[in-house]
Amino acid sequence: MDSRLDALEEENGRLRAEVEELREKLKSPAIPPQQHALVLNGTQRPTEPHDDRSGGHPIERVSASGTTEIGFRSGWGTSPYDLPGGVYLGVYADHILFTEVDGVPYGSLSLEGSLGFLQGEKETAQITTLLGRRQARLAVNVIEFEPAFKYRVQSLENLEPYALAGPAIFAPLVESPPLTGGQVSLPPQLQRRGLPTATTGTIEGGAGFGLGFRFSLAQLARRDAPFSSQLRQAALGAEWRYHYMGRGEQFQQYTVSASLSF
């Protein structure tokens, strides 16, 4: 009987020591007040999510609005006026306006401005000059300026699908060899397409719509690797874009992109 009492007293003493130790830990500033909830087995259960990198403080969701992305695109596109397509080169800047924290569902809304040049392949056609009819190789090059609103889906870890739409300004330019006499009369099949002449050119309004995705390279960056900070801000992407010009001409582009965010 005495041995049992001695064992109980020893157990009570051990429990009292553990309770005092827990009380001292609760008084320590290293443990934030949010984690003072205890269970009977002496373990701590935080009442709010926390991040070890932030010293145990609760995670705060911060809006990423204000982030700017600058990049370039390259690819292939069809041409208006039923002429052969060609290579497309362009630059763009994308500025995030609102994110999910600001009320955008599952992603962000940004404003993108792009400036590009589509160099069409040449097509042989019969043209008329002051010296008579002759063959010439014609091509249409298009300068494009497009402001657009872009919606990104950011619920995935590194992949961000997006859709964009907005107005556009197009400047189609006819490329042809120098012609004696300085006058050009396009063949009827090209005139019916509404093709601008080499001497006048034109500026047309229109619209653009696109679908694409952006893949962040942040996970590939190592802290001790060279250019790791730049790699964490870099991204690659691909895009399809449809264009409609004011006179009814339509053409498309298929591009890949590389960008840096700031």
Secondary structure, DSSP 8 states (H G I E B T S, - for coil): -HHHHHHHHHHHHHHHHHHHHHHHHHHSTTS-GGG--B-TTS-B--SS-B-GGGTT-B------TT-EEEEEEEEEE--GGG---EEEEEEEEEEEEE-GGGT-TTEEEEEEEEEEEEEE--EEEEEEETTEEEEEEEEEEEEEEEEEEEEEE-SSSSEEEEEEEEEEEEEEEEE----TTS--B--HHHHTTT---TTT---EEEEEEEEEEEEE-GGG--TTSTTHHHHHTEEEEEEEEEEEETTS-EEEEEEEEEEEE-
